[in-house]
């Protein structure tokens, strides 16, 4: 008869630094896995601390509390095997760089109340949002464990992304199953790519790969869960849900007669020298007790993958909600312009926090259209959140009067226009200060790239929901959300069609349109992506068919507005390269690929 191994993947939402809260959550999921009669339950990478803890890792007390949490969880592993991500302390002495204790990104293997072994992550990512070489030492051992006649290897996140890595060493040491624990942040398109990669690792090595991912928002990052189990040449055994916690339990069947250990497992490039350089194999018998006879699991429907636009929307909702909840905010404040960006921001906020925890403020000026005010009121009515009206004309006129003498004889320019945005920013921040509500800014990635935003005006706030969302994607998200209706507890077309169809405008002067200053967004966004996300040069972009004038405008605007983006609040990352941790360019920088000038700061 085939050997049946019941595996539980605990897709949890930890909070960075909340070691006690994370431990309580882990113990709850461990108990649920035991009730499900799982042979093994796996928790995500650095589950005790949350990911990424960044320079908390330099604090000795933080590290020690994390180890104490691990030990408490190990003691609770009666009758079950646990794989747990935590931070292992090699030595409390500072390393050669003098920056902090010597530590590894580790996985504890516990069985029946005892710590059996510790795996140390071998491949440390040091690109994009990752900075693991700053903190961790790399491991050099690739263990294979045996429980009840099933041989499995454990590795961590980046370890599985390499075609030749710990999985190769472990497969050649007899592993039939790889348990890979992760904190893999979301961006659009990543889940599909990740699933293809996992399937390739399973096929290349002739084994089953179980990939458990964390879920939740942490600062700019969102972790999407979507854990997966893949077997060679087959459809996935199962898939965890996206953007929510879950205990994903599956029965894995292994043949009764074990296949001989392959000495050449892995892809063609896995030469003996390359494999040997990864790490040293070793075998460890954890338990000879065969898995107990269990009632077979009821057949569960496969979790279907979401469309890319739904994934983005769910990421915005989860990232916004978790940022507020984990930071201790109960309510959000949104400045409502009647435009599509503020409409989408308010809609995401309501879906993340509930209508009673969102307040909108419409702040009409002498240039605000009646349609914009009406559209804001209709959106608030559809979603059920409170909308305040605070006209800014008195303050706008006061600024004009105060500066009249100093501005006399000068041409009116963006300075006068931006007074309105700054008055609105002051209103929002004053209300925030009064009631302790966080301001959600409404600017999108296209605007932030081009500097089409006002410092201390519409950029003033605590969290930028759409910071990494191109304008064209804003329209897609609004249309998608309008088609969901009851799935979010409301009706279709919550965002008035008039908002979606009107030409975008800041309404800071008579008859103003975004197109007065920017190329059409359908033209602009692909160039912004090419320059910001793909690092293409001016000539590359022109060769791809982009208009040369638009390319010069984008390069000049992106380069000169780095100082402005540094002062923007954090926001949800949804593209492969977001402004923020992903992209680190100097503010003072004379490297130029264009002949653009330096328009004044605003």
C-alpha positions as CSV (number, residue, x, y, z in Angstrom):
1,X,0.0,0.0,0.0
2,X,1.2,3.6,-0.6
3,X,2.5,5.6,2.3
4,X,0.2,8.5,3.2
5,X,1.8,11.6,4.7
6,X,-0.6,14.3,5.9
7,X,0.9,17.7,5.5
8,X,-0.4,21.0,6.9
9,X,0.8,24.4,5.6
10,X,0.0,27.2,8.1
11,X,-0.4,30.3,6.0
12,X,-0.4,32.9,8.8
13,X,-0.4,36.7,9.0
14,X,2.3,37.6,11.6
15,X,3.2,41.1,12.7
16,X,6.8,42.2,12.8
17,X,8.0,42.6,16.4
18,X,4.8,41.1,18.0
19,X,6.6,38.0,19.2
20,X,4.0,37.2,21.8
21,X,1.1,37.7,19.4
22,X,2.8,35.7,16.7
23,X,3.5,32.9,19.1
24,X,-0.1,32.7,20.2
25,X,-1.2,32.5,16.5
26,X,1.4,29.8,15.8
27,X,0.2,27.7,18.8
28,X,-3.4,28.1,17.6
29,X,-2.6,26.8,14.1
30,X,-0.4,24.1,15.5
31,X,-3.3,22.9,17.6
32,X,-5.6,22.9,14.6
33,X,-3.0,20.9,12.6
34,X,-2.9,18.4,15.4
35,X,-6.7,18.1,15.4
36,X,-6.5,17.5,11.6
37,X,-4.1,14.6,12.4
38,X,-1.3,16.2,10.3
39,X,2.0,14.4,10.5
40,X,3.8,17.7,9.9
41,X,2.8,21.3,10.0
42,X,5.0,24.0,8.4
43,X,5.0,27.7,9.3
44,X,6.4,30.5,7.2
45,X,9.9,32.0,7.1
46,X,10.7,34.0,10.3
47,X,7.2,33.3,11.7
48,X,8.2,34.2,15.2
49,X,9.4,37.7,14.4
50,X,7.5,38.6,11.3
51,X,9.2,39.5,8.0
52,X,11.2,41.6,7.4
53,X,12.3,42.7,10.9
54,X,15.1,44.8,9.5
55,X,17.4,46.4,12.1
56,X,15.4,44.9,15.0
57,X,17.8,42.1,14.2
58,X,20.6,44.2,15.8
59,X,18.8,44.1,19.2
60,X,19.9,41.3,21.5
61,X,16.7,41.3,23.5
62,X,14.6,40.9,20.3
63,X,16.7,37.9,19.2
64,X,16.5,36.3,22.6
65,X,12.7,36.7,22.8
66,X,12.4,35.1,19.4
67,X,14.5,32.1,20.5
68,X,12.3,31.8,23.7
69,X,9.2,31.8,21.5
70,X,10.7,29.1,19.3
71,X,11.4,27.0,22.4
72,X,7.8,27.4,23.6
73,X,6.5,26.3,20.3
74,X,8.8,23.3,20.2
75,X,7.6,22.2,23.6
76,X,4.0,22.3,22.2
77,X,4.9,19.9,19.4
78,X,3.6,16.8,21.1
79,X,2.6,14.1,18.6
80,X,3.4,16.2,15.5
81,X,6.4,17.4,13.6
82,X,6.8,21.2,13.3
83,X,8.8,23.2,10.8
84,X,9.1,26.8,12.1
85,X,10.8,29.8,10.7
86,X,12.8,31.8,13.3
87,X,16.1,33.6,13.8
88,X,18.9,31.4,15.1
89,X,21.6,33.0,17.3
90,X,25.1,31.7,16.4
91,X,26.8,34.1,18.7
92,X,25.9,37.3,20.6
93,X,29.4,38.6,19.7
94,X,29.3,41.2,17.0
95,X,30.4,39.9,13.6
96,X,33.4,41.2,11.5
97,X,31.4,44.2,10.3
98,X,30.6,45.2,14.0
99,X,26.9,45.7,13.2
100,X,25.2,43.1,15.2
101,X,25.1,39.6,16.7
102,X,25.9,36.6,14.4
103,X,22.6,35.1,13.3
104,X,21.0,32.9,10.6
105,X,17.6,32.9,9.0
106,X,16.6,29.4,10.2
107,X,14.0,26.7,10.3
108,X,13.6,24.7,13.5
109,X,12.5,21.1,13.2
110,X,10.6,19.9,16.2
111,X,9.1,16.6,17.0
112,X,7.1,15.4,20.0
113,X,8.1,18.3,22.2
114,X,11.8,18.3,21.3
115,X,14.1,20.4,19.0
116,X,15.5,17.9,16.6
117,X,17.5,20.0,14.2
118,X,17.9,23.5,12.8
119,X,18.3,24.3,9.1
120,X,20.1,27.5,8.1
121,X,19.1,29.4,4.9
122,X,21.8,29.1,2.3
123,X,20.9,31.6,-0.4
124,X,20.5,35.1,1.1
125,X,18.6,37.5,-1.3
126,X,20.2,40.9,-1.5
127,X,18.3,42.7,-4.2
128,X,15.1,44.7,-4.6
129,X,13.4,44.9,-1.2
130,X,15.7,42.2,0.3
131,X,18.8,43.0,2.4
132,X,19.6,39.7,4.1
133,X,23.3,39.8,3.7
134,X,23.2,42.8,6.0
135,X,22.0,40.6,8.8
136,X,22.6,36.9,8.3
137,X,25.3,34.3,7.9
138,X,24.6,31.7,5.2
139,X,24.2,28.0,6.0
140,X,26.1,25.1,4.4
141,X,24.2,22.0,5.4
142,X,21.4,20.3,3.5
143,X,19.7,17.9,5.8
144,X,17.2,15.2,4.9
145,X,14.9,14.0,7.7
146,X,12.9,10.8,8.0
147,X,9.6,10.4,9.8
148,X,7.5,7.3,9.5
149,X,9.4,6.1,6.5
150,X,9.0,9.4,4.5
151,X,12.2,11.3,3.7
152,X,11.9,15.1,3.4
153,X,14.2,18.1,3.2
154,X,13.5,21.6,4.6
155,X,14.8,24.8,3.0
156,X,13.9,28.5,3.0
157,X,12.4,30.8,0.4
158,X,15.3,31.9,-1.9
159,X,16.8,28.4,-1.6
160,X,14.1,27.0,-3.9
161,X,14.4,29.7,-6.6
162,X,17.8,28.5,-7.7
163,X,17.7,25.6,-10.3
164,X,20.6,24.0,-8.5
165,X,20.3,24.6,-4.8
166,X,19.6,22.8,-1.5
167,X,16.7,21.0,-3.2
168,X,19.3,19.3,-5.5
169,X,21.5,18.2,-2.7
170,X,18.5,16.9,-0.7
171,X,17.0,15.0,-3.6
172,X,20.3,13.3,-4.2
173,X,20.4,12.4,-0.5
174,X,17.0,10.6,-0.9
175,X,14.4,13.3,-0.2
176,X,10.9,12.5,-1.6
177,X,9.4,15.8,-0.3
178,X,10.7,19.3,0.1
179,X,9.1,21.6,2.6
180,X,10.0,25.2,1.6
181,X,9.0,28.0,4.0
182,X,8.6,31.5,2.7
183,X,8.0,35.2,3.1
184,X,7.6,36.0,-0.6
185,X,6.2,39.4,-1.3
186,X,3.6,40.0,-3.9
187,X,3.7,41.9,-7.1
188,X,1.4,41.5,-10.1
189,X,2.2,38.3,-12.1
190,X,4.4,36.8,-9.4
191,X,2.1,34.0,-8.2
192,X,1.8,32.5,-11.7
193,X,5.6,32.7,-12.2
194,X,6.2,31.2,-8.7
195,X,3.9,28.3,-9.4
196,X,5.7,27.6,-12.7
197,X,9.0,27.7,-10.8
198,X,7.8,25.3,-8.1
199,X,6.4,22.9,-10.7
200,X,9.8,23.0,-12.5
201,X,11.7,22.2,-9.3
202,X,9.4,19.2,-8.6
203,X,9.8,17.9,-12.2
204,X,13.6,18.5,-12.4
205,X,14.2,16.7,-9.1
206,X,11.5,14.0,-9.2
207,X,9.9,14.9,-5.9
208,X,7.0,16.7,-4.3
209,X,7.5,20.4,-3.3
210,X,5.3,22.0,-0.7
211,X,5.7,25.7,-0.6
212,X,4.1,27.6,2.3
213,X,4.0,31.4,2.1
214,X,3.2,34.0,4.7
215,X,0.3,36.4,4.2
216,X,-0.4,40.0,5.2
217,X,0.8,43.5,4.9
218,X,4.1,44.9,6.3
219,X,4.9,48.5,5.5
220,X,5.1,48.7,1.7
221,X,5.1,44.9,1.2
222,X,2.1,42.6,0.9
223,X,2.5,38.8,1.2
224,X,-0.1,37.0,-0.8
225,X,-0.1,33.5,0.7
226,X,-1.2,31.3,-2.2
227,X,0.8,28.3,-0.9
228,X,1.2,25.5,-3.3
229,X,2.0,21.7,-3.4
230,X,3.4,20.4,-6.7
231,X,4.3,16.9,-7.9
232,X,6.3,16.0,-10.9
233,X,4.4,16.4,-14.2
234,X,1.0,16.8,-12.5
235,X,-1.5,19.6,-11.8
236,X,-1.0,21.1,-8.3
237,X,-2.0,18.8,-5.4
238,X,-3.6,21.9,-3.9
239,X,-3.4,25.6,-3.5
240,X,-3.8,27.9,-0.5
241,X,-6.1,30.9,-0.9
242,X,-4.7,34.3,-1.8
243,X,-4.5,37.2,0.7
244,X,-6.0,35.4,3.7
245,X,-4.9,33.1,6.5
246,X,-5.5,29.4,6.0
247,X,-4.5,26.0,7.3
248,X,-4.0,24.1,4.1
249,X,-4.0,20.3,4.7
250,X,-3.3,17.6,2.1
251,X,-2.7,13.9,2.1
252,X,0.4,13.1,0.0
253,X,0.8,9.6,-1.4
254,X,4.2,8.0,-1.8
255,X,4.8,4.6,-3.3
256,X,5.1,1.7,-0.8
257,X,8.4,0.6,-2.4
258,X,10.8,3.5,-2.3
259,X,12.6,4.3,-5.4
260,X,16.4,4.1,-5.2
261,X,18.2,7.4,-4.4
262,X,19.2,9.3,-7.5
263,X,22.8,10.3,-7.6
264,X,22.1,12.6,-10.6
265,X,18.9,14.4,-9.5
266,X,18.3,17.9,-10.7
267,X,18.6,19.9,-14.0
268,X,21.3,19.2,-16.6
269,X,23.5,22.0,-15.2
270,X,23.7,20.2,-11.8
271,X,27.2,18.9,-12.1
272,X,28.9,17.3,-9.2
273,X,31.1,20.3,-8.6
274,X,28.2,22.8,-8.7
275,X,26.1,20.7,-6.4
276,X,28.9,20.2,-3.9
277,X,29.4,24.0,-3.7
278,X,25.8,24.4,-2.5
279,X,26.1,22.5,0.8
280,X,26.8,19.2,2.5
281,X,24.1,16.5,2.6
282,X,23.2,14.6,5.8
283,X,20.5,12.2,6.9
284,X,18.7,12.3,10.2
285,X,16.1,9.8,11.5
286,X,13.5,11.7,13.5
287,X,11.0,8.9,14.1
288,X,10.5,5.3,12.9
289,X,6.9,5.4,14.0
290,X,4.7,5.1,10.8
291,X,2.0,7.6,10.3
292,X,-1.2,6.6,12.1
293,X,-4.2,5.4,10.1
294,X,-6.5,8.3,9.4
295,X,-9.8,8.9,7.9
296,X,-9.1,10.2,4.4
297,X,-9.6,13.9,4.0
298,X,-12.8,15.0,2.2
299,X,-12.2,16.0,-1.3
300,X,-11.9,19.8,-1.4
301,X,-12.4,21.9,-4.5
302,X,-9.2,23.3,-5.9
303,X,-8.7,27.0,-5.0
304,X,-8.8,28.7,-8.4
305,X,-6.2,31.4,-9.1
306,X,-7.4,35.0,-9.2
307,X,-7.0,37.2,-12.3
308,X,-4.1,39.7,-12.1
309,X,-6.4,42.7,-11.6
310,X,-8.2,40.9,-8.7
311,X,-4.8,40.1,-7.2
312,X,-3.8,43.7,-7.3
313,X,-7.1,44.9,-5.8
314,X,-6.9,42.3,-3.0
315,X,-3.3,43.3,-2.3
316,X,-4.3,47.0,-2.0
317,X,-7.1,46.0,0.5
318,X,-4.9,43.7,2.6
319,X,-1.9,46.1,2.5
320,X,-4.0,49.1,3.5
321,X,-6.0,47.3,6.2
322,X,-2.9,45.7,7.8
323,X,-0.9,48.9,7.7
324,X,-3.6,50.6,9.8
325,X,-4.5,47.7,12.1
326,X,-0.9,46.8,12.8
327,X,0.0,50.5,13.4
328,X,-2.9,51.0,15.8
329,X,-5.1,53.3,13.7
330,X,-8.9,52.8,13.8
331,X,-10.0,55.2,11.1
332,X,-8.9,56.6,7.8
333,X,-9.4,60.0,6.3
334,X,-9.5,60.6,2.5
335,X,-9.6,63.9,0.7
336,X,-12.3,63.5,-1.9
337,X,-11.7,65.5,-5.2
338,X,-14.4,63.8,-7.2
339,X,-11.7,62.2,-9.3
340,X,-10.9,58.6,-10.0
341,X,-7.9,58.3,-7.7
342,X,-9.7,59.5,-4.6
343,X,-12.7,57.4,-5.5
344,X,-10.6,54.2,-5.7
345,X,-8.7,55.1,-2.5
346,X,-11.9,55.5,-0.6
347,X,-13.3,52.3,-2.0
348,X,-10.2,50.3,-1.0
349,X,-10.3,51.9,2.4
350,X,-14.0,50.9,2.9
351,X,-13.3,47.3,1.8
352,X,-10.3,47.1,4.1
353,X,-11.7,48.8,7.2
354,X,-15.5,49.0,6.9
355,X,-17.6,52.0,6.1
356,X,-17.8,53.2,9.7
357,X,-14.0,53.5,9.8
358,X,-13.6,55.8,6.8
359,X,-14.3,59.6,6.6
360,X,-14.1,61.6,3.4
361,X,-13.7,65.3,3.2
362,X,-14.6,67.2,0.1
363,X,-12.8,70.6,0.0
364,X,-14.2,72.7,-2.9
365,X,-12.4,75.7,-4.2
366,X,-13.4,78.4,-6.7
367,X,-12.3,76.0,-9.5
368,X,-14.1,72.9,-8.3
369,X,-16.9,71.8,-10.6
370,X,-20.4,71.0,-9.4
371,X,-20.0,67.6,-11.0
372,X,-17.0,66.7,-8.9
373,X,-18.8,67.6,-5.6
374,X,-21.8,65.7,-6.7
375,X,-19.7,62.6,-7.7
376,X,-18.0,62.6,-4.3
377,X,-21.4,62.7,-2.5
378,X,-22.7,59.9,-4.7
379,X,-19.6,57.7,-4.0
380,X,-20.0,58.2,-0.3
381,X,-23.7,57.4,-0.5
382,X,-23.0,54.2,-2.4
383,X,-20.3,53.0,0.0
384,X,-22.0,54.3,3.1
385,X,-19.1,56.4,4.6
386,X,-19.3,59.8,6.2
387,X,-18.5,62.8,3.9
388,X,-17.7,66.2,5.3
389,X,-17.7,69.3,3.2
390,X,-15.1,72.0,4.1
391,X,-14.9,74.8,1.5
392,X,-11.3,76.1,1.2
393,X,-12.1,79.5,-0.4
394,X,-11.6,81.6,2.8
395,X,-8.1,80.1,3.4
396,X,-7.3,80.3,-0.3
397,X,-8.2,84.0,-0.4
398,X,-6.3,84.6,2.8
399,X,-3.1,83.2,1.2
400,X,-3.6,85.3,-1.9
401,X,-4.1,88.4,0.2
402,X,-1.0,87.7,2.4
403,X,1.3,87.2,-0.5
404,X,-0.2,89.9,-2.8
405,X,2.6,92.4,-2.2
406,X,5.4,90.0,-2.6
407,X,4.0,88.5,-5.8
408,X,3.0,91.8,-7.3
409,X,4.3,92.1,-10.9
410,X,4.9,88.4,-11.4
411,X,3.2,86.0,-13.7
412,X,0.7,83.6,-12.1
413,X,2.1,80.1,-12.1
414,X,2.0,76.7,-10.2
415,X,2.8,78.5,-6.9
416,X,-0.7,80.0,-6.8
417,X,-2.3,76.7,-8.0
418,X,-0.5,74.7,-5.3
419,X,-1.8,76.9,-2.5
420,X,-5.1,75.1,-2.9
421,X,-3.5,71.7,-2.6
422,X,-1.6,72.8,0.5
423,X,-4.7,74.3,2.1
424,X,-6.4,71.0,1.6
425,X,-3.4,69.1,3.0
426,X,-3.6,71.4,6.1
427,X,-7.3,70.6,6.5
428,X,-6.7,66.9,6.3
429,X,-3.7,66.9,8.7
430,X,-5.5,69.1,11.2
431,X,-8.5,66.7,11.3
432,X,-6.1,63.8,11.5
433,X,-4.3,65.5,14.4
434,X,-7.6,66.2,16.2
435,X,-9.1,62.8,16.1
436,X,-6.1,60.5,15.6
437,X,-7.2,59.2,12.2
438,X,-4.6,58.5,9.5
439,X,-4.8,60.4,6.2
440,X,-4.6,58.2,3.1
441,X,-3.1,60.1,0.1
442,X,-4.5,59.5,-3.3
443,X,-1.7,59.9,-5.8
444,X,-0.9,57.1,-8.3
445,X,2.5,55.9,-9.7
446,X,2.2,57.8,-12.9
447,X,1.8,61.1,-11.1
448,X,4.6,60.2,-8.6
449,X,6.9,59.3,-11.4
450,X,6.4,62.7,-13.1
451,X,6.3,64.8,-10.0
452,X,2.7,65.7,-10.7
453,X,1.9,66.1,-7.1
454,X,2.2,68.9,-4.5
455,X,4.6,68.6,-1.6
456,X,2.8,69.3,1.7
457,X,-0.4,69.3,-0.3
458,X,-1.9,66.2,-1.9
459,X,1.2,64.3,-0.8
460,X,0.5,65.0,2.9
461,X,-0.6,61.9,4.7
462,X,0.4,58.6,6.4
463,X,-0.1,56.0,3.8
464,X,-0.3,56.2,-0.1
465,X,-2.7,53.4,-1.2
466,X,-2.1,53.9,-5.0
467,X,1.6,54.9,-4.8
468,X,2.6,51.9,-7.0
469,X,-0.5,51.8,-9.2
470,X,-0.2,53.3,-12.7
471,X,-3.1,55.5,-13.8
472,X,-4.2,53.1,-16.5
473,X,-4.4,50.3,-13.8
474,X,-6.5,52.7,-11.6
475,X,-9.1,52.6,-14.3
476,X,-9.0,48.8,-14.7
477,X,-9.3,48.4,-10.9
478,X,-12.4,50.7,-10.8
479,X,-14.1,48.8,-13.6
480,X,-13.2,45.5,-11.9
481,X,-14.5,46.6,-8.5
482,X,-17.7,47.9,-10.0
483,X,-18.4,44.4,-11.3
484,X,-18.1,42.7,-7.9
485,X,-21.1,44.0,-6.1
486,X,-22.3,41.6,-3.5
487,X,-18.9,39.9,-3.0
488,X,-17.9,43.0,-1.1
489,X,-21.3,43.5,0.5
490,X,-22.6,46.1,-1.9
491,X,-24.1,46.7,-5.3
492,X,-22.6,46.9,-8.7
493,X,-21.2,50.3,-9.9
494,X,-20.3,51.6,-6.4
495,X,-17.9,54.0,-8.2
496,X,-20.1,56.3,-10.3
497,X,-19.5,55.9,-14.0
498,X,-19.3,59.7,-14.3
499,X,-16.1,59.6,-12.2
500,X,-14.5,56.9,-14.5
501,X,-15.5,58.6,-17.7
502,X,-14.6,62.2,-16.9
503,X,-11.2,63.5,-18.2
504,X,-8.7,63.6,-15.2
505,X,-8.1,67.0,-13.7
506,X,-6.5,68.5,-10.6
507,X,-9.0,71.4,-10.8
508,X,-6.5,74.0,-9.6
509,X,-7.2,76.5,-12.4
510,X,-10.0,77.1,-14.9
511,X,-10.6,74.2,-17.4
512,X,-7.5,72.4,-16.2
513,X,-6.8,68.9,-17.5
514,X,-4.0,66.4,-16.7
515,X,-3.3,66.3,-20.4
516,X,-2.2,69.9,-20.3
517,X,0.9,68.9,-18.5
518,X,1.3,65.1,-19.2
519,X,1.0,62.8,-22.2
520,X,-2.1,60.7,-22.3
521,X,-1.8,58.0,-19.6
522,X,-2.0,55.2,-22.2
523,X,1.1,56.7,-23.8
524,X,2.8,57.7,-20.5
525,X,2.5,54.6,-18.5
526,X,4.4,52.2,-20.8
527,X,7.3,54.7,-20.9
528,X,7.3,55.1,-17.1
529,X,7.4,51.3,-16.8
530,X,10.2,51.0,-19.3
531,X,12.3,53.6,-17.5
532,X,11.5,52.9,-13.8
533,X,10.9,49.2,-13.7
534,X,12.9,47.9,-16.7
535,X,15.9,50.3,-16.5
536,X,15.8,50.9,-20.3
537,X,17.9,53.7,-21.7
538,X,16.6,56.6,-23.8
539,X,17.8,54.8,-27.0
540,X,16.2,51.5,-25.9
541,X,12.9,53.1,-25.5
542,X,13.0,55.0,-28.7
543,X,14.0,51.8,-30.5
544,X,11.0,50.1,-29.0
545,X,8.8,52.7,-30.7
546,X,8.0,55.1,-27.9
547,X,7.8,58.8,-28.9
548,X,11.2,60.5,-28.4
549,X,9.7,63.6,-27.0
550,X,7.7,61.7,-24.4
551,X,10.7,59.6,-23.5
552,X,12.8,62.8,-22.9
553,X,9.9,64.2,-20.8
554,X,9.6,61.1,-18.7
555,X,13.4,60.7,-18.1
556,X,13.7,64.4,-17.1
557,X,10.7,64.3,-14.8
558,X,11.5,61.0,-13.1
559,X,15.1,62.1,-12.5
560,X,14.4,65.5,-11.0
561,X,11.6,64.4,-8.8
562,X,13.5,61.9,-6.7
563,X,13.6,64.5,-3.8
564,X,9.9,64.7,-3.9
565,X,9.2,60.9,-3.7
566,X,11.6,60.6,-0.8
567,X,9.1,62.7,1.2
568,X,6.1,60.7,0.2
569,X,4.4,58.3,2.6
570,X,4.8,54.5,2.1
571,X,2.4,52.7,-0.1
572,X,1.4,49.2,-1.3
573,X,3.9,47.6,-3.6
574,X,2.2,45.9,-6.6
575,X,4.8,46.1,-9.4
576,X,8.1,44.4,-9.7
577,X,9.9,47.7,-8.9
578,X,8.1,50.3,-6.7
579,X,9.3,53.7,-5.7
580,X,10.6,53.2,-2.2
581,X,12.7,50.3,-0.9
582,X,12.9,48.8,-4.4
583,X,14.5,51.7,-6.1
584,X,17.4,53.5,-4.5
585,X,18.8,56.4,-6.5
586,X,20.7,59.5,-5.2
587,X,18.7,62.7,-5.0
588,X,21.8,64.8,-5.9
589,X,22.7,63.2,-9.2
590,X,24.0,64.7,-12.4
591,X,23.9,61.7,-14.6
592,X,21.6,62.5,-17.6
593,X,20.3,60.6,-20.6
594,X,18.4,63.6,-21.9
595,X,18.6,67.3,-22.5
596,X,15.7,68.4,-20.1
597,X,16.0,71.3,-17.8
598,X,15.1,71.6,-14.1
599,X,11.7,73.1,-13.6
600,X,11.2,74.6,-10.2
601,X,10.4,72.4,-7.1
602,X,6.7,72.4,-6.2
